[in-house]
Amino acid sequence: MSFYDVIEKYRDFDFDGYLNNVTDNDVLRSLSKDKLEDFDILNLLSKTAVKHLEDMAQKAHKLSVQYFGKTVCLYTPMYIANYCVNQCVYCSYNIKSGIKEKN
């Protein structure tokens, strides 16, 4: 299913109405599941879920450790020169930035 298909599926859905009617039991039921579905995510984004932030944080931590372990990976680009052959619009090392090259 494409992203467009997903958007179309929920085009006429009453998100405000749904989010305003989420109960504590809905939130707790969503938190107890191993795999979240569409409406579970909405339950956890509702105003009612604010009362369960600690439970959500603990579950998020548990899942993070389960999937990624207790490691931290950092990426640091190391440039020998003041330019790059790529054209990333957010980066000042962009070859099209107009900065005179130095090695």
One Martini backbone bead per residue (centre of mass of N, CA, C, O) as a GRO file, in nm:
protein
  103
    1MET     BB    1   0.096   0.037   0.024
    2SER     BB    2   0.069   0.354  -0.023
    3PHE     BB    3   0.067   0.663   0.104
    4TYR     BB    4  -0.178   0.757  -0.055
    5ASP     BB    5  -0.366   0.528   0.037
    6VAL     BB    6  -0.362   0.604   0.335
    7ILE     BB    7  -0.474   0.888   0.308
    8GLU     BB    8  -0.739   0.805   0.169
    9LYS     BB    9  -0.850   0.621   0.398
   10TYR     BB   10  -0.850   0.904   0.603
   11ARG     BB   11  -0.992   1.157   0.481
   12ASP     BB   12  -1.294   1.122   0.648
   13PHE     BB   13  -1.179   1.116   0.920
   14ASP     BB   14  -1.253   1.176   1.273
   15PHE     BB   15  -1.007   1.273   1.466
   16ASP     BB   16  -1.128   1.451   1.686
   17GLY     BB   17  -1.347   1.256   1.777
   18TYR     BB   18  -1.161   1.026   1.853
   19LEU     BB   19  -0.960   1.174   2.051
   20ASN     BB   20  -1.202   1.271   2.249
   21ASN     BB   21  -1.286   0.937   2.309
   22VAL     BB   22  -1.054   0.847   2.467
   23THR     BB   23  -0.960   0.610   2.698
   24ASP     BB   24  -0.784   0.460   2.939
   25ASN     BB   25  -0.831   0.174   2.826
   26ASP     BB   26  -0.722   0.229   2.545
   27VAL     BB   27  -0.435   0.299   2.630
   28LEU     BB   28  -0.369   0.037   2.789
   29ARG     BB   29  -0.420  -0.155   2.554
   30SER     BB   30  -0.200  -0.038   2.370
   31LEU     BB   31   0.040  -0.082   2.574
   32SER     BB   32  -0.001  -0.410   2.581
   33LYS     BB   33   0.101  -0.432   2.307
   34ASP     BB   34   0.334  -0.549   2.070
   35LYS     BB   35   0.153  -0.433   1.825
   36LEU     BB   36   0.080  -0.154   1.654
   37GLU     BB   37  -0.189   0.021   1.541
   38ASP     BB   38  -0.345   0.285   1.422
   39PHE     BB   39  -0.531   0.337   1.682
   40ASP     BB   40  -0.306   0.315   1.891
   41ILE     BB   41  -0.160   0.571   1.813
   42LEU     BB   42  -0.393   0.760   1.869
   43ASN     BB   43  -0.420   0.692   2.167
   44LEU     BB   44  -0.117   0.796   2.234
   45LEU     BB   45  -0.200   1.103   2.118
   46SER     BB   46  -0.386   1.168   2.327
   47LYS     BB   47  -0.491   1.337   2.606
   48THR     BB   48  -0.528   1.083   2.785
   49ALA     BB   49  -0.217   0.987   2.768
   50VAL     BB   50  -0.078   1.185   2.965
   51LYS     BB   51  -0.125   0.998   3.223
   52HIS     BB   52   0.088   0.775   3.060
   53LEU     BB   53   0.389   0.863   3.016
   54GLU     BB   54   0.555   0.666   3.190
   55ASP     BB   55   0.460   0.409   3.047
   56MET     BB   56   0.561   0.494   2.766
   57ALA     BB   57   0.860   0.532   2.841
   58GLN     BB   58   0.911   0.240   2.934
   59LYS     BB   59   0.836   0.105   2.668
   60ALA     BB   60   1.036   0.255   2.488
   61HIS     BB   61   1.288   0.158   2.635
   62LYS     BB   62   1.246  -0.145   2.601
   63LEU     BB   63   1.242  -0.138   2.286
   64SER     BB   64   1.515  -0.006   2.241
   65VAL     BB   65   1.686  -0.226   2.378
   66GLN     BB   66   1.580  -0.464   2.212
   67TYR     BB   67   1.671  -0.341   1.918
   68PHE     BB   68   1.966  -0.171   2.007
   69GLY     BB   69   2.049  -0.164   2.280
   70LYS     BB   70   2.339  -0.014   2.470
   71THR     BB   71   2.394   0.185   2.226
   72VAL     BB   72   2.600   0.439   2.065
   73CYS     BB   73   2.571   0.614   1.756
   74LEU     BB   74   2.803   0.807   1.572
   75TYR     BB   75   2.815   1.077   1.329
   76THR     BB   76   3.117   1.206   1.170
   77PRO     BB   77   3.224   1.423   0.954
   78MET     BB   78   3.539   1.407   0.779
   79TYR     BB   79   3.728   1.678   0.656
   80ILE     BB   80   4.009   1.773   0.464
   81ALA     BB   81   3.834   1.969   0.324
   82ASN     BB   82   3.610   2.252   0.213
   83TYR     BB   83   3.475   2.014   0.039
   84CYS     BB   84   3.223   1.855  -0.177
   85VAL     BB   85   3.066   1.652  -0.425
   86ASN     BB   86   2.812   1.722  -0.305
   87GLN     BB   87   2.448   1.869  -0.290
   88CYS     BB   88   2.370   1.953  -0.008
   89VAL     BB   89   2.161   2.206   0.106
   90TYR     BB   90   2.255   2.202   0.431
   91CYS     BB   91   2.561   2.221   0.337
   92SER     BB   92   2.872   2.398   0.337
   93TYR     BB   93   3.031   2.168   0.152
   94ASN     BB   94   2.905   2.222  -0.095
   95ILE     BB   95   3.001   2.250  -0.424
   96LYS     BB   96   2.775   2.500  -0.470
   97SER     BB   97   2.855   2.730  -0.244
   98GLY     BB   98   3.124   2.914  -0.345
   99ILE     BB   99   3.366   2.800  -0.215
  100LYS     BB  100   3.690   2.803  -0.197
  101GLU     BB  101   3.920   2.573  -0.246
  102LYS     BB  102   4.086   2.364   0.004
  103ASN     BB  103   4.377   2.143   0.109
   0.00000   0.00000   0.00000
